[in-house]
Amino acid sequence: MKPSLLDLSFDELKEVFEQMGEKPFRAGQVARWLTAHVPFSGMTNLSKELREKLAAAFREGYARVAEKQVSADGTEKYLLELEDGNLIESVVMTYEHGKTACISTQAGCAMGCAFCASTKGGLIRNLSAGEILSEVLLLNAQLGEGRQLTNLVLMGTGEPLENTENVLKFLRLVNSEQSLHISFRNISLSTCGVVPGIRRLTEENIPVTLCLSLHSAIEEKRREIMPIARRYSLSETLDALQAYHKKTGRRLIFEYILIRGWNDGPEDLAALEERLKPLSCHINLIPYNDAGRGSFQSPSKKEVYGFLAALERRGLSATVRRTLGQDIDGACGQLRARHMET
């Protein structure tokens, strides 16, 4: 397969044109077209000869829409097909502050979390930096001209910090002035707790919002539903997160899927207080959404807000995440899993 231009940094793109004997400004022209998700044939300020040379040596690297679902609340769920036929998921959510894209970093997932449909079929492969970028550019183009997306969340299919080098390059690509120039502070990265990846992110000093999929502050209970917790203890994981906070100054986010009768008791509250109160952090409380597929039970609205009030009484910063896309395959991996079943 020919190399993808989306995998190249702007400096690497300039080298391509220098090697072709073209002026360096051509790199800027092509970068703008790539950001707009335009194929070589549509890059009208390039000569036909140059477009043919590019198409002969490279591919753009774009994903395509295989299926799209739109919720009554406006949430858009995309099943995207990569150039090798692999399927990934992306979501666009609308908030008062703008539009947020939730994107995938792997085709499939090896983490095996008991509550997540993304693990169906296991991990197929990592996405390249350009493939991750292709999701963002496609979604942005679907929304209109110019930059439509304001925020990114690396929380779709896959574990970002099991694909660390490609994710780091993607972050630099999407932050580049020659791309969408999305601020690191408008990007959230969610991890199950891959400690070496957290440390690598700390070394790079890229100040995204780092989120941990916690779901229980009780070590034994967390191991029941998250195999990663058997590799890295919660204490080790929290130490790595605290080091990231000290390096970047970014407040930590803890995602807590609330599951009725499993992690919503007094002992769970006590463990959260003990583990998290010393940290500069916020708890993102997420009502479990099984969509009729899982073995866990979704909490009622009353139970969710009762748990929230209990957290606040203990002095913990917390909010309930706005629930979107419940009338479609909105949770991670559900649309892809349904497609794989057919």
C-alpha positions as CSV (number, residue, x, y, z in Angstrom):
1,M,0.0,0.0,0.0
2,K,1.3,3.5,-0.9
3,P,2.2,5.8,2.1
4,S,-0.4,8.1,3.4
5,L,0.1,11.9,3.4
6,L,-1.9,12.2,6.6
7,D,0.8,10.3,8.4
8,L,3.3,13.0,7.6
9,S,4.1,16.1,9.7
10,F,4.3,19.4,7.9
11,D,8.1,19.3,7.9
12,E,7.9,15.8,6.4
13,L,5.4,17.0,3.8
14,K,7.8,19.8,2.8
15,E,10.5,17.2,2.3
16,V,8.3,15.3,-0.1
17,F,7.8,18.3,-2.3
18,E,11.5,19.2,-2.2
19,Q,12.3,15.6,-3.3
20,M,9.8,16.1,-6.1
21,G,11.6,19.3,-7.2
22,E,8.6,21.4,-6.2
23,K,8.5,24.7,-4.3
24,P,8.1,24.4,-0.5
25,F,4.9,26.4,-0.6
26,R,3.2,23.5,-2.2
27,A,3.2,21.7,1.1
28,G,1.1,24.4,2.6
29,Q,-1.4,24.2,-0.2
30,V,-1.7,20.4,0.1
31,A,-1.9,20.6,3.9
32,R,-5.0,22.9,3.6
33,W,-6.6,20.5,1.1
34,L,-6.0,17.5,3.4
35,T,-7.4,19.4,6.4
36,A,-10.5,20.0,4.3
37,H,-10.7,16.3,3.5
38,V,-10.4,16.9,-0.3
39,P,-9.0,14.2,-2.6
40,F,-6.1,14.8,-4.9
41,S,-8.4,15.2,-7.9
42,G,-10.1,18.2,-6.1
43,M,-6.9,20.1,-5.2
44,T,-7.6,22.6,-7.9
45,N,-4.7,25.0,-7.3
46,L,-2.2,22.3,-8.1
47,S,-1.4,21.4,-11.7
48,K,-2.9,18.2,-13.2
49,E,0.7,16.9,-13.5
50,L,1.5,17.4,-9.8
51,R,-1.8,15.9,-8.8
52,E,-1.1,12.8,-10.9
53,K,2.5,12.6,-9.4
54,L,1.0,12.7,-5.9
55,A,-1.6,10.1,-6.6
56,A,1.0,7.8,-8.2
57,A,3.2,7.9,-5.1
58,F,0.8,8.5,-2.2
59,R,-2.7,8.0,-1.0
60,E,-4.5,10.8,1.0
61,G,-5.2,8.4,3.9
62,Y,-8.9,9.2,4.4
63,A,-11.4,6.9,6.1
64,R,-14.9,6.6,4.7
65,V,-18.4,6.5,6.4
66,A,-19.7,3.0,6.4
67,E,-22.8,3.8,8.5
68,K,-24.1,6.9,10.3
69,Q,-26.7,7.1,13.1
70,V,-28.3,10.3,14.4
71,S,-29.9,10.5,17.8
72,A,-32.9,12.5,18.7
73,D,-30.6,14.7,20.8
74,G,-28.4,15.4,17.8
75,T,-25.6,13.1,18.6
76,E,-24.0,11.6,15.5
77,K,-22.5,8.1,15.6
78,Y,-20.2,7.0,12.8
79,L,-19.0,3.6,11.8
80,L,-15.9,4.4,9.7
81,E,-14.1,2.0,7.4
82,L,-10.3,2.3,7.1
83,E,-8.5,1.7,3.8
84,D,-7.8,-1.9,4.7
85,G,-11.4,-2.6,5.5
86,N,-11.2,-2.4,9.3
87,L,-14.0,-0.7,11.2
88,I,-13.8,1.9,13.9
89,E,-16.2,4.2,15.6
90,S,-16.4,7.9,16.1
91,V,-19.0,10.2,17.7
92,V,-19.9,13.9,17.4
93,M,-21.6,15.4,20.4
94,T,-23.0,19.0,20.6
95,Y,-22.6,21.0,23.8
96,E,-23.2,24.6,24.6
97,H,-19.4,25.3,24.3
98,G,-19.2,23.6,20.8
99,K,-18.9,20.3,19.1
100,T,-16.8,17.4,20.5
101,A,-15.6,14.4,18.6
102,C,-14.9,11.1,20.4
103,I,-12.4,9.2,18.3
104,S,-10.8,5.7,18.3
105,T,-7.1,4.9,18.5
106,Q,-7.2,1.2,17.7
107,A,-9.2,-1.2,15.5
108,G,-10.6,-3.4,18.3
109,C,-9.4,-3.5,21.8
110,A,-7.4,-5.9,24.0
111,M,-8.3,-4.4,27.4
112,G,-11.2,-6.8,28.0
113,C,-13.2,-4.5,30.3
114,A,-16.3,-6.3,31.3
115,F,-18.7,-3.4,30.7
116,C,-17.4,-2.4,27.2
117,A,-18.5,-3.6,23.8
118,S,-15.2,-2.4,22.2
119,T,-13.5,-5.6,23.4
120,K,-15.6,-7.9,21.1
121,G,-13.2,-9.6,18.7
122,G,-10.2,-8.4,20.6
123,L,-7.5,-6.1,19.2
124,I,-6.9,-6.2,15.5
125,R,-4.2,-3.5,15.2
126,N,-3.1,0.0,16.2
127,L,-4.2,3.0,14.1
128,S,-1.4,5.1,12.6
129,A,-1.2,8.8,13.5
130,G,-2.7,9.7,10.1
131,E,-5.6,7.2,10.5
132,I,-6.5,8.8,13.8
133,L,-6.3,12.2,12.2
134,S,-8.4,11.0,9.3
135,E,-11.3,10.4,11.7
136,V,-11.1,14.0,13.0
137,L,-10.8,15.5,9.5
138,L,-13.8,13.4,8.1
139,L,-16.0,14.4,11.1
140,N,-15.1,18.0,10.8
141,A,-15.8,18.0,7.0
142,Q,-19.2,16.3,7.7
143,L,-20.1,19.3,9.9
144,G,-19.3,22.0,7.3
145,E,-16.4,24.2,6.0
146,G,-13.7,25.5,8.2
147,R,-13.0,24.3,11.7
148,Q,-16.2,23.0,13.2
149,L,-14.9,20.8,16.0
150,T,-13.9,22.6,19.2
151,N,-12.9,19.6,21.4
152,L,-11.5,16.1,21.0
153,V,-11.9,13.1,23.3
154,L,-9.7,10.0,22.7
155,M,-12.2,7.7,24.3
156,G,-13.5,5.6,21.4
157,T,-12.5,2.1,20.4
158,G,-9.1,1.0,21.8
159,E,-6.7,2.1,24.6
160,P,-4.7,5.2,23.5
161,L,-1.7,4.4,25.7
162,E,-1.2,1.0,24.2
163,N,-0.6,2.9,20.9
164,T,1.5,5.6,22.5
165,E,3.8,6.7,19.8
166,N,1.1,7.0,17.1
167,V,-1.1,8.9,19.6
168,L,1.6,11.3,20.5
169,K,2.3,12.0,16.8
170,F,-1.4,12.5,16.2
171,L,-1.7,15.0,19.0
172,R,1.1,17.0,17.4
173,L,-0.5,16.7,14.0
174,V,-4.0,17.9,15.0
175,N,-2.5,20.7,17.1
176,S,-0.4,22.0,14.2
177,E,-1.2,25.3,12.7
178,Q,-1.2,23.6,9.3
179,S,-4.0,21.3,10.4
180,L,-7.1,22.0,12.6
181,H,-4.8,23.7,15.3
182,I,-6.9,22.3,18.2
183,S,-5.4,23.3,21.5
184,F,-4.0,20.5,23.7
185,R,-6.2,21.9,26.5
186,N,-9.2,21.1,24.4
187,I,-8.2,17.5,24.0
188,S,-9.0,14.7,26.6
189,L,-7.2,11.4,26.6
190,S,-8.9,8.5,28.5
191,T,-6.8,5.5,29.6
192,C,-7.7,2.3,31.5
193,G,-4.4,2.9,33.4
194,V,-1.4,1.9,31.2
195,V,1.3,3.2,33.6
196,P,4.2,3.2,31.1
197,G,2.0,5.2,28.7
198,I,1.1,7.7,31.4
199,R,4.8,8.1,32.2
200,R,5.6,8.6,28.5
201,L,3.0,11.3,28.2
202,T,4.4,13.0,31.2
203,E,7.9,13.0,29.7
204,E,6.5,14.6,26.5
205,N,4.8,17.3,28.7
206,I,1.8,17.5,26.4
207,P,-0.9,19.2,28.5
208,V,-4.1,17.3,27.5
209,T,-6.7,16.5,30.0
210,L,-5.8,13.0,31.3
211,C,-8.7,10.8,32.3
212,L,-8.6,7.5,34.1
213,S,-11.3,4.9,33.7
214,L,-11.6,4.1,37.4
215,H,-15.0,2.6,38.0
216,S,-14.0,1.4,41.4
217,A,-11.5,2.7,44.0
218,I,-11.5,-0.7,45.7
219,E,-8.5,-2.6,44.3
220,E,-10.1,-6.1,44.3
221,K,-13.3,-4.9,42.8
222,R,-11.6,-3.0,40.0
223,R,-9.6,-6.1,39.1
224,E,-12.9,-8.0,38.6
225,I,-14.0,-5.9,35.6
226,M,-10.7,-4.4,34.3
227,P,-7.9,-6.8,33.5
228,I,-5.4,-3.9,33.3
229,A,-5.8,-3.5,37.1
230,R,-4.1,-6.9,37.5
231,R,-1.0,-5.5,35.7
232,Y,-0.8,-2.2,37.4
233,S,-2.0,-1.6,41.0
234,L,-4.3,1.4,41.7
235,S,-1.6,2.9,43.9
236,E,1.0,2.7,41.1
237,T,-1.5,4.2,38.6
238,L,-2.4,7.1,40.9
239,D,1.3,7.8,41.5
240,A,1.8,8.1,37.7
241,L,-1.2,10.3,37.3
242,Q,0.0,12.6,40.1
243,A,3.3,12.9,38.4
244,Y,1.5,13.9,35.2
245,H,-0.4,16.6,37.1
246,K,2.7,18.0,38.7
247,K,4.4,18.2,35.3
248,T,1.6,19.7,33.3
249,G,-0.6,21.4,35.9
250,R,-3.7,19.8,34.5
251,R,-6.4,18.6,36.8
252,L,-7.0,14.9,36.6
253,I,-10.4,13.4,35.6
254,F,-11.7,10.1,37.0
255,E,-14.4,8.4,34.9
256,Y,-16.7,6.4,37.1
257,I,-19.4,4.3,35.4
258,L,-22.1,3.9,38.0
259,I,-23.5,0.3,38.0
260,R,-26.5,-0.5,40.1
261,G,-25.7,-2.8,43.0
262,W,-22.1,-3.2,42.1
263,N,-20.1,0.1,42.7
264,D,-22.7,2.3,44.3
265,G,-22.5,1.4,48.0
266,P,-21.2,3.1,51.1
267,E,-17.9,1.2,50.9
268,D,-17.4,2.5,47.3
269,L,-17.9,6.0,48.5
270,A,-15.5,5.6,51.3
271,A,-12.8,4.2,49.0
272,L,-13.3,7.1,46.6
273,E,-12.9,9.6,49.4
274,E,-9.7,7.9,50.7
275,R,-8.1,7.6,47.3
276,L,-9.1,10.7,45.5
277,K,-9.6,13.5,48.1
278,P,-5.8,14.2,48.3
279,L,-5.6,14.7,44.5
280,S,-6.4,17.7,42.3
281,C,-9.2,15.9,40.4
282,H,-12.8,15.7,39.3
283,I,-15.1,12.7,39.1
284,N,-17.1,12.3,35.9
285,L,-20.0,10.1,37.0
286,I,-21.4,8.1,34.0
287,P,-24.7,6.1,34.3
288,Y,-24.1,2.6,32.9
289,N,-25.8,2.2,29.5
290,D,-26.1,-1.5,28.6
291,A,-28.5,-1.0,25.7
292,G,-29.9,-4.4,26.4
293,R,-26.5,-6.1,25.8
294,G,-24.7,-6.3,29.1
295,S,-25.0,-8.3,32.4
296,F,-24.9,-5.2,34.6
297,Q,-27.9,-3.0,35.5
298,S,-28.3,0.7,34.7
299,P,-29.0,2.9,37.7
300,S,-32.1,5.1,37.9
301,K,-31.8,8.9,37.7
302,K,-32.6,9.1,41.4
303,E,-29.8,6.7,42.2
304,V,-27.3,8.6,40.1
305,Y,-28.0,11.9,41.7
306,G,-28.1,10.4,45.1
307,F,-24.6,9.0,44.6
308,L,-23.5,12.4,43.3
309,A,-24.8,14.1,46.4
310,A,-23.0,11.6,48.6
311,L,-19.7,12.4,46.8
312,E,-20.2,16.1,47.3
313,R,-20.9,15.7,51.0
314,R,-17.5,14.0,51.2
315,G,-15.9,17.0,49.6
316,L,-15.2,15.5,46.2
317,S,-15.7,17.5,43.0
318,A,-18.1,15.6,40.7
319,T,-20.7,16.0,38.0
320,V,-23.0,13.6,36.1
321,R,-21.9,13.3,32.5
322,R,-24.7,14.4,30.2
323,T,-26.2,11.2,28.6
324,L,-26.3,11.4,24.9
325,G,-27.2,8.9,22.1
326,Q,-29.2,6.5,24.2
327,D,-31.6,5.8,21.3
328,I,-28.8,4.7,19.1
329,D,-25.7,2.5,19.5
330,G,-24.1,5.3,21.6
331,A,-21.8,3.5,24.0
332,C,-18.3,2.6,23.1
333,G,-18.1,-0.3,20.6
334,Q,-21.9,-0.9,20.3
335,L,-22.3,0.0,16.7
336,R,-19.2,-1.8,15.6
337,A,-20.2,-4.9,17.7
338,R,-23.7,-5.0,16.1
339,H,-22.1,-4.7,12.6
340,M,-19.8,-7.6,13.4
341,E,-22.7,-9.7,14.4
342,T,-24.5,-9.3,11.1
